[in-house]
């Protein structure tokens, strides 16, 4: 029996498909995919923390990516180390958090197409990185070349 596709990949695909027609929705859905993805990774690698990861408000996303992800007992690593996403990815995610909050809480305009696409591509790299850390070595094939090189 096969395994269902993780919801964070389903959400990401929906965000990607909406990037031209509904950029605001694409940003909100894409950031949600990232949040669900990192919580799923935590739940997978630290089963005793599953309930906390899935039910309690999480610390700021960047803090989780930078400070907590490297402490996880990942199934795969880079040169023996569990690393946070590379700086360029983190910069795009920071921008995504700010733009999502501006859009959702202050009614600001969605980002332009190029900005949105760079944020979504950073999210995509994170999601595949989470799969890699979670035990799927083949997931590294879907991380961008730039991100992989930065993590080596």
Rosetta silent file (secondary structure, phi, psi, omega in degrees, C-alpha in Angstrom):
SEQUENCE: XXXXXXXXXXXXXXXXXXXXXXXXXXXXXXXXXXXXXXXXXXXXXXXXXXXXXXXXXXXXXXXXXXXXXXXXXXXXXXXXXXXXXXXXXXXXXXXXXXXXXXXXXXXXXXXXXXXXXXXXXXXXXXXXXXXXXXXXXXXXXXXXXXXXXXXX
SCORE:     score description
SCORE:     0.000 S_00000001
   1 L     0.000  133.959 -178.361    0.000    0.000    0.000 S_00000001
   2 L   -77.688  166.675  179.847    1.379    3.420   -0.962 S_00000001
   3 L  -101.646  139.955  177.842    1.873    6.388    1.276 S_00000001
   4 L   -66.924  148.493  175.594   -0.179    9.573    0.832 S_00000001
   5 L   -66.202  136.566  178.899    1.616   12.668   -0.363 S_00000001
   6 L   -59.411  140.655 -177.735    2.372   14.998    2.547 S_00000001
   7 H   -59.323  -30.721 -179.163   -0.149   17.837    2.818 S_00000001
   8 H   -65.832  -30.896  175.669    2.640   20.411    2.754 S_00000001
   9 H   -73.942  -36.242  176.353    3.538   19.355   -0.792 S_00000001
  10 H   -62.394  -46.169  178.540   -0.128   19.526   -1.800 S_00000001
  11 H   -62.225  -43.498  179.967   -0.361   23.039   -0.339 S_00000001
  12 H   -60.334  -45.120 -178.987    2.853   24.084   -2.048 S_00000001
  13 H   -60.365  -39.378  177.246    1.634   22.855   -5.418 S_00000001
  14 H   -63.712  -43.439  177.771   -1.582   24.824   -4.948 S_00000001
  15 H   -60.783  -45.004 -179.198    0.406   27.951   -4.082 S_00000001
  16 H   -60.524  -42.588 -179.162    2.634   27.477   -7.129 S_00000001
  17 H   -67.053  -25.514 -177.492   -0.377   27.092   -9.414 S_00000001
  18 L   -95.451    1.423 -172.351   -1.917   30.314   -8.054 S_00000001
  19 L   -60.675  -29.644  178.405    1.195   32.478   -8.276 S_00000001
  20 L   -89.366  -45.262 -173.073   -0.014   34.300  -11.424 S_00000001
  21 L   -81.111  -29.551 -176.970   -3.767   34.386  -10.920 S_00000001
  22 L  -147.632   73.832 -173.530   -3.920   34.996   -7.170 S_00000001
  23 H   -61.301  -33.168  178.344   -0.536   36.055   -5.764 S_00000001
  24 H   -65.018  -47.017  177.205   -1.895   36.909   -2.317 S_00000001
  25 H   -62.634  -40.923 -179.940   -3.437   33.476   -1.908 S_00000001
  26 H   -59.634  -41.732  179.800   -0.288   31.875   -3.283 S_00000001
  27 H   -65.691  -48.002 -178.783    1.819   33.636   -0.656 S_00000001
  28 H   -63.266  -44.414 -179.916   -0.465   32.716    2.246 S_00000001
  29 H   -67.670  -40.614  178.695   -0.814   29.098    1.120 S_00000001
  30 H   -62.041  -43.807  178.828    2.916   28.796    0.419 S_00000001
  31 H   -67.235  -35.135  175.558    3.847   30.077    3.866 S_00000001
  32 H   -63.266  -41.262  177.795    1.283   27.703    5.388 S_00000001
  33 H   -58.268  -42.074  179.842    2.917   24.831    3.500 S_00000001
  34 H   -64.748  -44.503 -179.976    6.268   25.761    5.034 S_00000001
  35 H   -63.671  -43.468  177.573    4.826   25.935    8.552 S_00000001
  36 H   -64.784  -39.790 -179.768    3.076   22.569    8.157 S_00000001
  37 H   -61.867  -45.386 -178.311    6.251   21.089    6.659 S_00000001
  38 H   -70.328  -36.055  176.517    8.520   22.074    9.525 S_00000001
  39 H   -66.330  -37.404  177.334    5.980   20.893   12.115 S_00000001
  40 H   -64.981  -40.117  177.383    5.691   17.579   10.271 S_00000001
  41 H   -61.033  -46.768  179.623    9.474   17.208   10.284 S_00000001
  42 H   -60.110  -45.774 -179.648    9.592   17.811   14.028 S_00000001
  43 H   -62.578  -35.404  179.450    6.774   15.325   14.606 S_00000001
  44 H   -71.003  -44.437 -173.432    8.550   12.720   12.463 S_00000001
  45 H   -86.832  -22.601  179.603   11.984   13.075   14.044 S_00000001
  46 L  -130.158   75.749 -174.661   10.907   13.717   17.627 S_00000001
  47 H   -52.942  -33.244  179.191    7.780   11.585   18.108 S_00000001
  48 H   -68.036  -17.864  179.289    7.443   12.625   21.762 S_00000001
  49 H   -98.472    3.092 -176.141    7.092   16.244   20.583 S_00000001
  50 H   -53.474  -51.610 -176.665    4.437   15.430   17.960 S_00000001
  51 H   -61.756  -44.637  179.097    1.486   16.724   19.933 S_00000001
  52 H   -60.816  -45.982 -177.918    3.297   19.931   20.888 S_00000001
  53 H   -62.094  -36.837 -174.415    4.440   20.562   17.314 S_00000001
  54 H   -89.013  -18.531 -172.787    0.979   20.032   15.896 S_00000001
  55 H  -118.204  -24.176 -177.452   -1.163   21.778   18.523 S_00000001
  56 L   -98.571  152.447  174.770    0.701   24.610   20.190 S_00000001
  57 L   -59.005  138.718 -177.976    1.687   27.934   18.632 S_00000001
  58 L   -91.989  156.122  170.699    5.211   27.668   17.309 S_00000001
  59 L   -61.255  170.585  178.311    8.073   30.092   17.843 S_00000001
  60 L   -52.789  140.175 -174.536    8.849   32.365   14.899 S_00000001
  61 H   -54.957  -45.713 -179.374    9.498   30.344   11.738 S_00000001
  62 H   -61.781  -40.340  178.692   13.005   31.699   11.122 S_00000001
  63 H   -61.976  -41.321  177.394   13.978   30.849   14.690 S_00000001
  64 H   -61.941  -46.927 -176.896   12.785   27.268   14.200 S_00000001
  65 H   -64.499  -40.088 -175.201   14.698   26.948   10.921 S_00000001
  66 H   -84.578  -44.157 -171.373   17.933   28.447   12.239 S_00000001
  67 H   -96.733  -32.852 -173.238   18.022   27.331   15.870 S_00000001
  68 H   -98.631  -43.272 -177.757   15.918   24.164   16.137 S_00000001
  69 H   -53.360  -43.585 -179.930   16.193   22.277   12.845 S_00000001
  70 H   -64.296  -13.468  179.357   19.986   21.774   13.270 S_00000001
  71 H   -91.885   -6.907 -175.942   19.341   20.063   16.633 S_00000001
  72 L   -72.935  147.861  177.927   16.978   17.461   15.180 S_00000001
  73 L   -80.932   69.888 -174.998   18.060   13.809   14.914 S_00000001
  74 L   -64.021  151.982  178.155   17.833   13.826   11.115 S_00000001
  75 L   -78.209  -27.498  178.039   18.028   10.623    9.100 S_00000001
  76 L  -134.843  153.911 -177.475   20.340   12.242    6.547 S_00000001
  77 L  -144.319  177.639  177.559   22.782   15.139    6.851 S_00000001
  78 E  -113.076  114.804 -176.695   25.316   17.188    4.893 S_00000001
  79 L    51.244   40.319  177.229   28.913   16.276    5.706 S_00000001
  80 L    79.450    4.775 -177.365   27.624   14.806    8.955 S_00000001
  81 E  -123.583  140.579  171.194   25.758   17.959    9.997 S_00000001
  82 L   -88.762  115.896 -173.438   22.096   18.890   10.094 S_00000001
  83 L  -112.812  152.830  172.652   22.130   22.416    8.746 S_00000001
  84 L   -71.208  167.257  174.196   19.528   25.141    8.515 S_00000001
  85 L   -56.449  154.166 -178.003   18.468   26.220    5.048 S_00000001
  86 L   -64.693  160.372 -176.701   21.143   28.329    3.341 S_00000001
  87 H   -52.687  -42.227 -179.061   21.270   32.117    3.875 S_00000001
  88 H   -63.296  -37.823  177.717   19.670   32.992    0.513 S_00000001
  89 H   -67.822  -45.016  179.174   16.718   30.714    1.295 S_00000001
  90 H   -61.485  -38.517  177.276   16.378   32.161    4.794 S_00000001
  91 H   -61.586  -43.538  178.547   16.412   35.697    3.365 S_00000001
  92 H   -65.581  -38.699  178.801   13.572   34.824    0.991 S_00000001
  93 H   -66.179  -42.432  176.292   11.626   33.168    3.833 S_00000001
  94 H   -56.190  -45.952  178.774   12.101   36.258    6.028 S_00000001
  95 H   -62.254  -41.372  178.933   10.700   38.360    3.220 S_00000001
  96 H   -61.793  -42.161  178.490    7.823   35.899    2.827 S_00000001
  97 H   -60.958  -48.124 -179.207    6.954   36.086    6.533 S_00000001
  98 H   -62.182  -48.240 -178.466    6.902   39.888    6.433 S_00000001
  99 H   -65.579  -39.680  177.312    4.891   40.088    3.209 S_00000001
 100 H   -61.919  -45.090  179.484    2.419   37.427    4.373 S_00000001
 101 H   -64.593  -41.669  177.612    1.896   39.276    7.661 S_00000001
 102 H   -61.457  -41.281 -179.466    1.500   42.614    5.861 S_00000001
 103 H   -69.971  -50.765 -173.603   -1.044   41.060    3.511 S_00000001
 104 H   -75.013  -33.229 -173.242   -3.011   39.046    6.060 S_00000001
 105 H  -105.478  -19.743 -177.806   -2.985   41.496    8.979 S_00000001
 106 H  -123.887   -1.346  178.063   -2.772   44.921    7.356 S_00000001
 107 L    71.234   23.092  178.713   -4.375   44.373    3.974 S_00000001
 108 L   -68.287  165.855  178.667   -1.252   45.289    2.035 S_00000001
 109 L   -71.902  150.834  176.085   -0.874   44.377   -1.620 S_00000001
 110 L   -68.740  163.423  179.907    0.585   40.985   -2.536 S_00000001
 111 L   -69.605  160.981  174.901    4.176   40.846   -3.778 S_00000001
 112 L   -68.321  166.324 -173.008    5.077   41.217   -7.427 S_00000001
 113 H   -57.175  -47.871 -176.702    5.477   38.036   -9.478 S_00000001
 114 H   -63.699  -41.783  178.368    9.285   37.814   -9.272 S_00000001
 115 H   -63.732  -46.882  179.195    9.360   38.351   -5.510 S_00000001
 116 H   -59.552  -45.118 -178.763    6.589   35.820   -4.973 S_00000001
 117 H   -63.251  -39.155  179.013    8.290   33.245   -7.163 S_00000001
 118 H   -65.600  -36.316  177.368   11.600   33.631   -5.291 S_00000001
 119 H   -67.001  -46.119 -179.423    9.776   33.120   -1.979 S_00000001
 120 H   -63.323  -38.144  177.671    7.941   30.070   -3.298 S_00000001
 121 H   -66.096  -35.612  175.920   11.161   28.553   -4.646 S_00000001
 122 H   -65.916  -41.250  177.171   12.772   29.031   -1.228 S_00000001
 123 H   -61.415  -44.118  179.520    9.785   27.296    0.370 S_00000001
 124 H   -57.288  -46.110  178.443   10.121   24.455   -2.134 S_00000001
 125 H   -60.173  -41.312  178.725   13.783   23.967   -1.199 S_00000001
 126 H   -63.120  -43.842 -177.707   12.854   23.872    2.498 S_00000001
 127 H   -62.546  -42.559  177.983   10.121   21.300    1.971 S_00000001
 128 H   -69.918  -32.779  175.038   12.439   18.958    0.077 S_00000001
 129 H   -63.039  -41.554  178.092   15.124   19.562    2.713 S_00000001
 130 H   -61.527  -42.455  178.193   12.615   18.497    5.383 S_00000001
 131 H   -62.369  -41.604  178.340   11.889   15.317    3.417 S_00000001
 132 H   -60.480  -50.933  179.052   15.622   14.644    3.113 S_00000001
 133 H   -62.535  -30.867 -178.298   16.161   15.128    6.844 S_00000001
 134 L   -78.219   -2.813  174.227   13.084   13.006    7.512 S_00000001
 135 L   123.032   -1.049 -178.378   14.597    9.965    5.841 S_00000001
 136 L  -103.604   90.301 -176.894   14.054   10.295    2.096 S_00000001
 137 H   -57.738  -34.465 -178.675   17.551   10.573    0.605 S_00000001
 138 H   -64.009  -19.894 -178.366   16.101   10.924   -2.907 S_00000001
 139 H   -63.378  -24.281  178.947   14.450   14.213   -1.892 S_00000001
 140 H   -60.536  -25.447  178.830   17.844   15.938   -2.221 S_00000001
 141 H   -64.595  -18.816 -177.050   17.429   15.594   -5.994 S_00000001
 142 H  -101.268   -2.243  174.598   14.616   18.168   -5.824 S_00000001
 143 L   -81.581  139.522 -177.541   16.529   20.789   -3.841 S_00000001
 144 L   -58.731  150.864  179.110   17.924   23.529   -6.090 S_00000001
 145 H   -56.930  -41.511 -178.009   21.558   23.242   -7.134 S_00000001
 146 H   -62.786  -43.274  179.867   22.313   26.586   -5.470 S_00000001
 147 H   -67.904  -42.369  178.196   20.895   25.485   -2.142 S_00000001
 148 H   -60.570  -44.558  179.558   22.649   22.116   -2.244 S_00000001
 149 H   -62.284  -38.229  179.971   25.975   23.754   -3.005 S_00000001
 150 H   -68.691  -24.011 -177.828   25.495   26.194   -0.142 S_00000001
 151 H   -91.714  -12.191 -179.374   24.808   23.313    2.258 S_00000001
 152 L   -76.349    0.000    0.000   27.852   21.229    1.298 S_00000001
